[in-house]
């Protein structure tokens, strides 16, 4: 089996066959859903071309795609769930204060006061906005909102995200401990 290529970014996924004329359903992961079909051939994680969109039309929450690759309905169905990638260099540069998720994964997460909180494992969005899924040095992973208030500093060159969350959002082991100064 071939090794995954690090220069590829997932932009879509095969959602199954459509109709009886060889169309395939494609679920987009791009901000502009139709954009995933305009980046050229769509590949698997090793760089093998899976489908080259010729025409497409919107369906309910996917696109019906006619591809240069002439596969039978059963063959498209067998590929259901296959992630589709494009080379990073065909994607547009992100706007200021926008990031590709792949660039955030693996960044260290540091509290504004200097505490090391962990490493970004993923950046899911369950419908209420993006979250940083963080793997701490010890213990179970946790989530923090990925917004300008909670994550005010992203330095991709240093692979570091500075966060300033409410302490209640942190696991107990990472929360700032009250000082033992005492009161009278």
Secondary structure, DSSP 8 states (H G I E B T S, - for coil): -----TTEEEEEEEEEEETTTTEEEEEE-SSSGGGGGGSS-EE-TTS-EEE-EEEEEE-SSSEEEEESS---HHHHHHTTT-EEEEEGGGS----TT---HHHHTT-EEEETTS-EEEEEEE--B-SSSBEEEEE-SSS--EEEE-STTT--EEETTTTEEEE---GGGS-GGGS----S----
